[in-house]
Amino acid sequence: MCEDLIRVFSEALEIISETEANDYAHQAPAMLEYVNQCFEQRKDLLNLIGITSVDVMHTNHANHVEFMEVVFRVKSAVALVNVVAWVYNSYISRGFNSEYFVVELQFWKEAILKYVRLGQPGAIIRVYEIMAENHLNFLKLSEHSDSLEPVDERARPQFDKFVAAILKPSSAEAMAFARDSIQSVDDVKFWWYKVIRPAMYEIGRLWSLGEITVAREHLATSITQRIMAAFYPMILDLPRNKGKVIFTASPGELHEIGPRMMADLLEIEGWDVLYTGADTPAGSLIDLLKTENARFLCISTTLPTNLTNTSQLVASVRADIQTANVNILVGGQAYNLDPTLWQKVGADRYANSTEAAVTFLESCSDK
């Protein structure tokens, strides 16, 4: 079923032109307002969205139009199927009626016909028709949609205790436990990759199911960032003799634990890492690559809606004569949706682990 669905979507996405994708993006605010108003006028709204607030529905609509713009540009049927199944799972878990998706797709089709004028909007409409035709299939796929990072059983006791502390939330308890557990650089490596990484996936999963609020998610993230900062001095004095790497999150990307974690781990492996943090403008990154004479740029992307920004950043780096030969590595949760996405954004390689990142960096250094 999934393979056939991907094939049908691939065929439909392939004929969408850049003009149509651009017009869809340009008309997004008007279409979003139209869809929101259509829902707000329905007398059965509460039956469709359950006990959740209208703001949650509005957020879904805003995310939808941003994600679909990306899909129309990168033409990834695999990412589309995976995300739609995840959205079904997430919002039904929050109390939405499955019929909500049928109604939503109809409103989006109406909005596209009303506002998208350039090219052949029928090509975009076809993608929405396929989604509507496969409503029952997406319901089945959603039952198996899970973004949980597997937990290494060797780390299970630390993982369970750490997640409990940050959900409580108790900074003191989480910090005390980390201090008892992390005594060496090897412990940092183990914790960053085997405890903190799956813990952040678990926090995201709980949020997606509506089991914790956005505020609780942010608290858990904040506590984790404090803990990582507290142990960074253990890394500071390690030798860095393998070359300079600029590490950043995609423009527009606000999630920074992932890239911060990978930057720390690369420093442990001997790389001189300059970490710029979240949402760094492309122009500033290019200037930094020039002034630091760095051969490597690592870009982390958590949300698939930021893949377009990543692609534009990569293109800007390639277009500048002084940075055209920079080796670009991408990583982050967004690429888990489709193993070919790194190629679609124009990167040189994708890495989902420190080992993969180090292998790529060292292979480029040998050239």
GIQUI-V680955 format. One record per backbone hydrogen bond with DSSP energy under -1.0 kcal/mol. CO is the residue of the C=O (numbers start at 0). NH is the residue of the N-H. Records with the same first field share a line. If there is no record, write none. Layout:
BEGIN
CO=NH, NH
END
This chain:
BEGIN
0=4
1=5
2=6
3=7
4=8
5=9
6=10
7=11
8=12
9=13
12=15
16=20
17=21
18=22
19=23
20=24
21=25
22=26
26=30
27=31
28=32
29=33
30=34
31=35
32=36
33=37
34=38
35=39
36=40
38=41
41=44
43=47
44=48
45=49
47=96
48=51
52=56
53=57
54=58
55=59
56=60
57=61
58=62
59=63
60=64
61=65
62=66
63=67
64=68
65=69
66=70
67=71
68=72
69=73
70=74
75=79
76=80
77=81
78=82
79=83
80=84
81=85
82=86
83=87
84=88
85=89
86=90
87=91
88=92
90=95
91=94
96=99
97=100
98=102
99=103
100=104
101=105
102=106
103=107
104=108
105=109
106=110
107=111
108=112
109=113
110=114
111=115
119=122
120=124
121=125
123=127
124=128
125=129
126=130
127=131
128=132
129=133
131=134
133=137
134=138
135=139
136=140
137=141
140=143
141=144
151=154
154=158
155=159
156=160
157=161
158=162
159=163
160=164
161=165
162=166
163=167
164=169
169=173
170=174
171=175
172=176
173=177
174=178
175=179
176=180
177=181
183=187
184=188
185=189
186=190
187=191
188=192
189=193
190=194, 195
191=196
194=198
195=199
196=200
197=201
198=202
199=203
200=204
201=205
202=206
203=207
204=208
205=210
206=209
212=216
213=217
214=218
215=219
216=220
217=221
218=222
219=223
220=224
221=225
222=226
223=227
224=228
225=229
226=230
230=233
231=234, 235
234=237
242=271
244=273
245=297
246=275
247=299
249=252
252=278
255=259
256=260
257=261
258=262
259=263
260=264
261=265
262=266
263=267
264=268
265=270
266=269
269=241
270=272
271=244
273=246
276=248
280=284
281=285
282=286
283=287
284=288
285=289
286=290
287=291
288=293
294=326
295=245
296=328
297=247
298=330
299=249
300=333
302=305
303=306
305=309
306=310
307=311
308=312
309=313
310=314
311=315
312=316
313=317
314=318
319=322, 323
322=325
326=296
327=347, 348
328=298
329=350
330=300
331=334
332=335
333=336
337=340
339=343
340=344
341=346
348=329
352=356
353=357
354=358
355=359
356=360
357=361
358=362
359=363
360=364
361=365
363=366
END
